[in-house]
Amino acid sequence: MTVTHPNGVHHLAVSTADVKAQIEFFTQVLGAKLVALYWMHGVEAWHGFVELNDTCSVAFVEMKANHGIDPIAGVTHSGTPADASAPGTMQHVAFNSATLDDLLRMRDRIRAAGVTVFGPVDHGMCHSIYFGGPEGLTLECATSPAPIPADNWIDPAVVELAGITADDVVRYRNPPADPDGAPGSVVQPPLDTTKPAMGYPEEVLAIMASMSDDDIAAGMNYPDPPVPNP
């Protein structure tokens, strides 16, 4: 039996107070193509997508409330690849380049737009360049010549410091197989507040968790694009 793990990032959603500035940077500096900009489904917010490839995008969410939240380096974002930020926030994001030549071309593109960029830095498992984006984003582009060899890159000293046992390492390197049964056959478990969950109020989350998948879909489906085909 195989493990059906996520096979990539479909989209990374970033909060913004200036969706135009983010789209300007990601299209004109990084060369990603704008593919969507619409009212976020069920939310008073704009949702913009710039495409990295056919199945991977960076998305931006601009809502009125964002304008009242001040970005604070070390809290809302790290500011550099080496600095701290609050648990659960994005410390930095690394986009992929297929080859080292592609990474150098990306560095050329960024520098030609007048943006400071450092690297490539050889990390062994990858080569990386580093630069900043609008609103304090810490960005990286990286390329790896081959899949990361776990035997070389799981450091026993760090494993011990993290409170991870040898048995844990075995489990982490060999995730459990998929549940038995047809796809989609596992029912929603009872709400367990000790497990990770979205940040809805507990009473709202309890109601949502008690609803059937069909009822959730009926209330949240928005299949039609804002601009229909002629």
C-alpha positions as CSV (number, residue, x, y, z in Angstrom):
1,M,0.0,0.0,0.0
2,T,1.3,3.4,-0.9
3,V,1.2,6.7,1.0
4,T,-0.7,9.5,-0.7
5,H,1.3,12.5,0.6
6,P,1.0,16.1,-0.8
7,N,3.1,16.1,-4.0
8,G,3.8,19.9,-4.1
9,V,2.4,23.3,-3.0
10,H,-0.8,24.1,-4.8
11,H,-0.7,27.7,-3.5
12,L,0.9,29.6,-0.7
13,A,-1.5,32.3,0.6
14,V,0.1,35.5,1.9
15,S,-1.8,38.3,3.7
16,T,-1.3,41.7,2.2
17,A,-2.5,45.3,2.6
18,D,-1.5,46.1,-1.0
19,V,-2.3,43.4,-3.5
20,K,-1.3,45.5,-6.4
21,A,2.2,46.0,-5.0
22,Q,2.6,42.2,-4.5
23,I,1.3,41.4,-8.0
24,E,3.6,44.1,-9.5
25,F,6.6,42.5,-7.7
26,F,5.8,38.9,-8.5
27,T,5.0,39.5,-12.1
28,Q,7.5,42.3,-13.1
29,V,10.4,41.2,-10.9
30,L,10.1,37.5,-10.6
31,G,8.2,36.8,-13.9
32,A,5.3,34.9,-12.4
33,K,2.1,35.3,-14.4
34,L,-1.2,36.7,-12.9
35,V,-3.9,34.1,-13.4
36,A,-6.6,35.1,-10.9
37,L,-7.9,38.1,-9.0
38,Y,-11.4,37.9,-7.6
39,W,-13.5,38.2,-4.4
40,M,-12.4,35.4,-2.1
41,H,-15.2,32.9,-1.8
42,G,-17.4,33.6,1.2
43,V,-15.0,36.3,2.5
44,E,-14.9,40.1,2.1
45,A,-11.4,39.9,0.6
46,W,-9.6,40.0,-2.7
47,H,-7.8,36.8,-3.7
48,G,-5.0,37.1,-6.3
49,F,-3.0,34.2,-7.7
50,V,0.4,34.4,-9.6
51,E,1.4,31.2,-11.3
52,L,4.7,29.5,-10.7
53,N,3.7,26.5,-12.8
54,D,0.4,24.9,-13.9
55,T,-0.3,23.5,-10.5
56,C,1.6,25.9,-8.1
57,S,0.9,29.5,-7.3
58,V,1.5,32.2,-4.8
59,A,-1.7,33.7,-3.6
60,F,-2.4,37.0,-1.9
61,V,-5.3,37.9,0.4
62,E,-6.2,41.5,0.9
63,M,-9.1,42.4,3.3
64,K,-10.0,45.6,5.1
65,A,-8.9,44.3,8.5
66,N,-5.3,43.7,7.2
67,H,-4.8,47.5,6.9
68,G,-5.2,47.8,10.7
69,I,-2.5,45.3,11.6
70,D,1.0,46.6,11.6
71,P,3.8,44.3,10.4
72,I,6.4,43.8,13.1
73,A,9.7,42.2,12.3
74,G,10.3,39.3,14.7
75,V,6.6,38.9,15.3
76,T,4.5,38.9,12.1
77,H,7.5,38.0,9.9
78,S,11.2,37.3,10.3
79,G,12.7,40.1,8.2
80,T,15.7,38.0,7.2
81,P,16.4,34.2,6.6
82,A,18.3,34.2,9.9
83,D,15.8,36.0,12.3
84,A,13.0,34.8,14.4
85,S,9.2,35.2,14.0
86,A,6.2,34.1,16.0
87,P,5.4,30.3,15.9
88,G,3.0,29.5,13.1
89,T,4.1,32.5,10.9
90,M,6.1,32.1,7.7
91,Q,9.9,32.5,8.5
92,H,10.8,32.5,4.7
93,V,9.7,30.8,1.6
94,A,12.0,29.3,-1.1
95,F,10.8,29.0,-4.7
96,N,12.4,26.3,-6.9
97,S,14.6,26.7,-9.9
98,A,15.2,23.7,-12.1
99,T,19.0,24.1,-12.5
100,L,21.8,26.2,-11.3
101,D,21.8,28.1,-14.6
102,D,18.1,28.8,-14.1
103,L,18.9,30.1,-10.6
104,L,21.6,32.4,-12.0
105,R,19.1,33.6,-14.7
106,M,16.6,34.4,-11.9
107,R,19.3,36.3,-10.0
108,D,19.9,38.3,-13.2
109,R,16.2,39.0,-13.6
110,I,15.9,40.2,-10.0
111,R,19.0,42.4,-10.2
112,A,17.9,43.9,-13.6
113,A,14.8,45.1,-11.7
114,G,16.9,46.9,-9.3
115,V,16.4,44.6,-6.3
116,T,19.3,43.5,-4.1
117,V,19.8,39.7,-4.1
118,F,22.6,37.6,-2.5
119,G,24.0,34.3,-3.6
120,P,24.1,31.6,-4.8
121,V,25.0,30.1,-1.5
122,D,26.0,26.4,-1.5
123,H,24.0,24.6,1.2
124,G,25.1,21.1,0.1
125,M,21.5,19.9,-0.5
126,C,20.8,23.0,-2.6
127,H,22.1,26.3,-3.9
128,S,20.1,29.4,-2.9
129,I,19.7,33.1,-3.6
130,Y,18.1,35.4,-1.1
131,F,16.1,38.7,-1.5
132,G,13.3,40.7,0.0
133,G,9.7,41.2,-1.2
134,P,7.0,43.7,-0.5
135,E,5.7,44.1,3.1
136,G,8.7,42.4,4.7
137,L,8.6,39.1,2.8
138,T,11.8,37.1,3.1
139,L,12.2,35.2,-0.2
140,E,14.6,32.6,-1.6
141,C,15.0,30.7,-4.8
142,A,16.8,27.4,-4.6
143,T,17.9,24.5,-6.8
144,S,18.8,21.0,-5.8
145,P,20.8,18.7,-8.1
146,A,19.1,15.6,-6.7
147,P,16.7,14.5,-4.0
148,I,17.9,15.2,-0.5
149,P,19.7,12.1,0.9
150,A,18.3,11.6,4.4
151,D,21.2,9.6,5.6
152,N,23.5,12.6,5.2
153,W,21.1,15.3,6.3
154,I,19.3,14.1,9.4
155,D,21.8,15.2,12.1
156,P,21.8,13.0,15.2
157,A,22.8,15.9,17.4
158,V,19.8,18.0,16.3
159,V,17.6,15.0,16.6
160,E,18.6,14.6,20.2
161,L,18.2,18.3,21.0
162,A,14.7,18.2,19.5
163,G,13.6,15.4,21.8
164,I,13.3,13.0,18.9
165,T,14.1,9.4,19.5
166,A,15.6,6.8,17.2
167,D,12.2,5.2,16.9
168,D,10.7,8.5,16.0
169,V,13.2,8.9,13.2
170,V,12.3,5.5,11.8
171,R,8.6,6.6,11.9
172,Y,9.3,9.9,10.3
173,R,11.2,8.4,7.5
174,N,8.5,5.8,6.9
175,P,5.1,7.5,7.2
176,P,2.1,5.3,7.7
177,A,0.2,3.9,4.7
178,D,-3.1,5.3,3.6
179,P,-6.2,4.1,5.5
180,D,-7.9,1.0,4.0
181,G,-11.1,1.4,1.9
182,A,-12.1,3.4,-1.0
183,P,-10.9,7.1,-1.4
184,G,-13.0,9.4,0.7
185,S,-14.5,6.6,2.9
186,V,-13.1,7.8,6.3
187,V,-15.7,9.8,8.2
188,Q,-15.0,13.0,10.2
189,P,-13.7,12.1,13.7
190,P,-15.2,13.6,16.8
191,L,-13.8,17.1,17.4
192,D,-10.7,16.8,19.6
193,T,-9.6,20.2,20.8
194,T,-6.1,18.7,21.7
195,K,-5.5,18.3,17.9
196,P,-4.7,21.1,15.5
197,A,-7.7,22.9,14.1
198,M,-8.5,26.1,12.3
199,G,-9.0,29.2,14.5
200,Y,-12.8,29.4,14.4
201,P,-14.5,29.9,17.8
202,E,-14.8,26.5,19.4
203,E,-18.6,26.5,19.2
204,V,-18.5,27.3,15.5
205,L,-15.9,24.7,14.9
206,A,-18.0,22.1,16.8
207,I,-21.0,22.9,14.5
208,M,-18.9,22.6,11.4
209,A,-17.3,19.3,12.5
210,S,-20.8,17.9,13.1
211,M,-21.9,18.7,9.5
212,S,-21.8,16.2,6.7
213,D,-19.2,16.6,3.9
214,D,-22.1,17.3,1.5
215,D,-23.5,20.0,3.8
216,I,-20.1,21.7,4.1
217,A,-19.7,21.5,0.3
218,A,-23.2,22.9,-0.3
219,G,-22.4,25.9,1.8
220,M,-18.9,26.5,0.5
221,N,-18.8,25.5,-3.1
222,Y,-18.1,28.4,-5.6
223,P,-17.4,26.6,-8.8
224,D,-18.1,29.4,-11.3
225,P,-15.4,31.9,-12.3
226,P,-16.1,35.6,-12.0
227,V,-15.8,36.0,-15.7
228,P,-17.7,33.3,-17.6
229,N,-16.8,32.0,-21.0
230,P,-18.6,33.8,-23.8
